[in-house]
Amino acid sequence: MKTPELQSVLTGLISMIQMSLSSLRDTFTSHSHSRDFAYARGDYLRNRVVIVGTVFLALLPFWALVDWLMLPAASLSTALVARGVMLVALLLIILLAYYSKARLQQARLSAGLILVTPAVFYAVVLFTVSNETTSLIGYSFIPYMLVAMLAIFPFTLSESALLGGGLILLEAYALHIAGVLLTAEGLQAIWLLAALLSISITANYFQLGLMLRLYREATHDPLTSLLNRGALARTMEQLTTREPDAPRALLMMDLDHFKRINDNHGHAFGDDVLRNFAGILRRSLRPNDLAARYGGEEFVAVLVNTDKAAAMAIAESIRTQTEASAINNYDGETVSYTVSIGVASFQPGEGFESAAMRADNRLYEAKEISRNCVVGV
């Protein structure tokens, strides 16, 4: 029979394991990231690509000097051409990153290219001076530098592992050219690069995990875990910029007689009602839809790629689920509650505030009619 102390320890251990698994899932791939965080991570990647790309551009003249000092005359012209191509590539990557606002895939691509470009140059040098192994001394640091640079970006673990694995293969080829791949020196070099990669991946894990936690604290309502009002507005701005004419609908929802619930059953039970309704919203909406606590007992949902008829159907489903829900208060009494919903479809290019105002007017009509109903336009 378990003692209370043992039960407490086991519960704490299980909680830690669940948190670790959740953190690993969130940092291994981006599949579980919410749309709003995906946009935020894209901005982080975008800004760091611009900074790193600018630093690379500033260092290019010095690298050209290293080429002139280290490479044999027969390989120098090829290296200078490669440097010119690298210059153009870096400029294009910086432009790609700069104009990738609200475009996560474009930001991810630019982040990958900013690391791949120096690696490609290193590969060109390897092929060009394959018979001049002493000339590689000035370039052998490149794979180590790029693996260490993985820690600068908020990559997922799988993204870092893919890029790092490619760099290890590139280093193995360099060691093969030098004829030391299977020697103690070569194995030590591969081991060192793998150790650096493990450190970078660990840094990615903590960096992305911390970013997720801080972002959720700053953008999500602590009671319901839905988006807060400011985060919803920013996400909608990004969504409108990316897909200005996509069909969208907005639901403005208000719990009926919520003040009466607080007065009769206490504010703690009122919080339970808010959490219960947030759960109904999460179950009713699709993965790409957005839900937020707008303030007090008011909630907002944005339905993407949704016409008026589909929006009205989803709103009615939320209303009926809410009406059918029942929560036991702290005295064991069953308490029911209802919701009024106003629906508005976004006009092409319309901003969030304008659509929210129209949905709020419909919500006011629903309150005036009878409450516990859906009114749309």
N, C-alpha and C positions, 0 to 999 in steps of 0.2 A: 504494500500500500504506500502510495507516494505521500511524503510529508509536504506541508505547505512550502517549506524552504526549497525542497527539490523541485516541486512544481513551478515555483517562481524562476529557478535557474533554468529549467527546461524551456519555459515560456520565453525567457530572455534570449536563450540560445537559438530557438526557432525563429524568433523575430530578427535576430542578427543575420541568420542564414537567408531569410526571405529578403531582407534589405540588400544583402550582398548580391544575391541572384538578380534582383531587380536592377541594381546599379550596373551589374555586368551586362544585362540585357540592353540597358539604355546606352551603354558605351561601346558595345561590340559592333552594332550596326545602327543605322539611322531609321530603321523600319518602325520603331516604336515612338519616335519623336513626333510631337504634335506639330501641326502646321505652323503655329506661331513661333515655336522654338526653331523649326527648320529655317524660317526666315531670319531669325536672330543669328543662328550659326552661320548662315550665308553671309551676313554682314561682317561677322568676325573674320571669316576666311577672306572676304573681299578686302578688308582693310589691311590685313597682314600681308596679302599678296602684293598690294601696292607698295607697302613699306619695303619688303624684302626685294621686290623687283627693282625699286629705286636704288637700293644699296648695291645690288648686282651691277646695275648700269654704271654707278659711280666707280666700281672696282674694275670694270672692263679694261680701261687703259693700263692699269697695273698688271692685269693678267696678260695683256698683249706683250708687255715688257718681259714677263716671265717666259712667254712663248719664244721671244727673240733670244733670250739668254739660254734657254734649256733645250730647244729643239734643234735637230740637225737642219742644215740648209735645205735639204731635199724635202723635208716635211713642213718647213716654215710657211710656205705659201698656202698649203692646204689648211694649216691651223689658222692662218689669218683670215682666210675665207670663212672658215667655221666660226671664228669670232664675229665676223660681220653678220653671218646668219643668226648667230646667238643674239647680237644687238637688236636686229629686227624682231626676232622672236620675243625677246623680253619686252620691247615696246608694245607689241601686239597683245602679249599676256597682260600687261598693266592696263591697257585699254579694255581688254575683255573683262578684267576684274572690276575696273572703274564703272563700267556700264552693266554690271551684273546685279544691281540693286533689285531685290525682290525676286531674284532668279537663282535658286539654290544650286541647281545643276551646273549653271554657268560659273558660279563661284567655286564649286568643287573642282570643275575642270581647270580653271585658272590656277588653283592651288596645286593641283597635281602637275600641271605643266611647268610651274615655276621651279619645281624640283627635278622634273624629267629633263628640262633643257640643259642644265650643266652636266647631267649624267650622259646625255647624248653627245655633248662635246667631248667628254672624257672617252666615250666609246670611239669617237672619230680619231682621237689621239692614239688610242690603243691600236687601231687598225693601221694607222699611218706609220707609226714608229715601232711596229712589231719586231723589227730586227735591231732596235736601238733601246734595249731595256733600261740602260742608265738614264735615258732622257725622260723616263716616267717618274723620276724622283720628285720633280716639281708638281706632279699631278696626282700622286698616289693618295693625297689627303682628301680628294674630292668625295669619294664614297663615304668616308667617315664624317665629313662636314655635312653632307646631305642627310645622313642617318640622324645626326644630332639635331638637324633643323626640323625634323619631323615633330619634335617636341614644341616647336613654336606655334604650330597650327592645331586648332581643336578638331583633329581628325578622330574618327572612330577607330577602334582597335583593328578592325578588318582593313580599313583603308591604309593605316600605317603599316600593317603586316604585309600588304600587297606591295606597297612602294618600297619598304625595307627589304623584302625578299628579292625584288628586282635589283636593288643595289648590291646585295650580297652576291648574286649571280654575276654582276658586272665585275666585282672585285675578284671573284674566283677566276674569271677570264683573264684579268690582268695578271694574276699570280701564275696562271697557266702560261701566258706569254713569257713571263720571267723565268719559267721552268722550276718554280718552287711550290707549286700548288699542293703537292702531297708530301712536302717536307715539314719539319717542325716549324720552320719560319712561316710557311704558307698556312698551316693549320692554326697557328697562333694568330695570324692576321684575320682569318675567318672567325675565329672564336672572339676576338676583340670586337669585330664589327657586329657579331650577333649579340654580344653583351651590350654594346651601345644601343642596338635596336631594342633590346628588352627594356633598357632604361627609358628610351623615348616612348615606347608603348605604355610603360607604367606612368610616365608623365602625361601622356594623352588620356589615360584612364582617370587620373586625378583631376586634370584640367577640365575635361568634358563633364565629369561627374559633378565637380564644383560649379561649373557653368550652369548645368541643368538645375542644380539645387537653388542657386542664387536667382536664376531666371524664374523658376517657379514661385519662389517666395515673393519676387517683385511683381509678377504678372498674374498670379492666381489668388483668388479669394481664399483665405485660410479656412473658412468655415465649410464651404461647399467644394473646394478644389476646382471650381470653374474659373475661366478667365475673369479678370477684373475689368472695369470699364475702360481704363486707359489702354490696357493690352489689346482689348477688342478693337478700339479705334485705330491703333497702330497696325494691327493685322489687316483690318479692312482697307486701310490706305495702301498697304502693299498688294493686297489682292486686287484692288481696283486698278492699280498701276499695271499689274501683270495681265489681268483679264478684264479690261474695261467694259466690254459688251457681253460678258457671260451672263446668262439668266440666273438671278439670285432673288431670294425672298427673305424678308425680315419678320420675325415674330417678336412682338413686345408682350410680355406676360406679367401679370400682377396677381399675387395670391389674395383671394377675397377674404375680407374681414380678418386680416392677419393681426391687427392690433387687438381684436377681441380674443384671439387665441393666446396672445402674450398676457393679456390681462387676466384671463380665466385660468390659464394653466401654467403660467410662468415663462420667463424668457428662455430658460434652458430647454423647455419643451418646444418653444418657438424655433430654437436653433435646430432641434430634431426635425421639425417640419421642413425647414429650409433645406436640410441635407437630404431628406426624403424626396423633395421635389427635384433637387439637383440630380438624384439618381434616376428619376423618371426621364428627365431631359437626356441624360447620357444614353439610356436604353432606347430612346425614341429617335435620336439623331444618327446620321451616318458618319463614318470616320472623317470625311472631309468637311462636315458642317462645323460651325462654331457655336459655342454656348458660353454665356457670361452672366455673372450676377451684376446687374446694372446699378443696384443700390437698394438697401433695405430688403423688401419682399418683391422687388421687381427684377425680372430676368429677361435676357435677350438671346435669341437664336438666329443665326444667319445660315440659310439653307443654300448651298451652292448648286449650280446647274439644276435649278428647280423653277418650274413655272407656277402660275397662280393656283391652278387646280391641285397640283401635288403639295404645295405649301398649305393650302386649306385642309387637305387630308391629314397631313402630319400634325397640324395644329389641333384638329379635332381629336386625333389619337392621343395627344398629350392631355387634352382636356378630359377625355373619358377615363384615361388611366389615373389622373389626379382625383377625379370624382370617386373612382372605385377604391382608392387607397384608404387605408385606415391605420392609425398609429395609436398604440397604447400610451397614455400619459403615465406619470409617476405614481398615480393612484390606481393604475390598472384599468382605467376607463378608456374605451375606444373613442377616438376623435377622428372625424373626417374633415376634409377641407377641399376647396375648389379653386379654380383659376380662371381668370378672364384673359383673353388673348386678342390682340390686334395684329392684323397681317397686312403687309405692304410688299409689293414687288418692286425691285429696283428698276429704274428707268436706265437706258443705255448711258453709261458714263456718270450716273448719279452717285454722289458721295453718301457716306454712311449717315451723317447727321440729317440730311434731307429726308432720306428714307425712314430714319428712326422717328422723325417728327410726324410723318404721315402715319406710321404704325402706331405711334402714341395717340394720335387722334382717334384711330379705330379702337384702340384699347379704351379710351374715354367713352366712346359710344357703347362698347360692351358693358362697361360699368353702369352706364345710364339705363341700358335696356333691362338687364335682369341679373347681371354677373353670371359666372359659370357659363360663358358662351364665347364663340369665336366670331369676330367681325373682320371682314377683309374687303379690299378694293380690287 
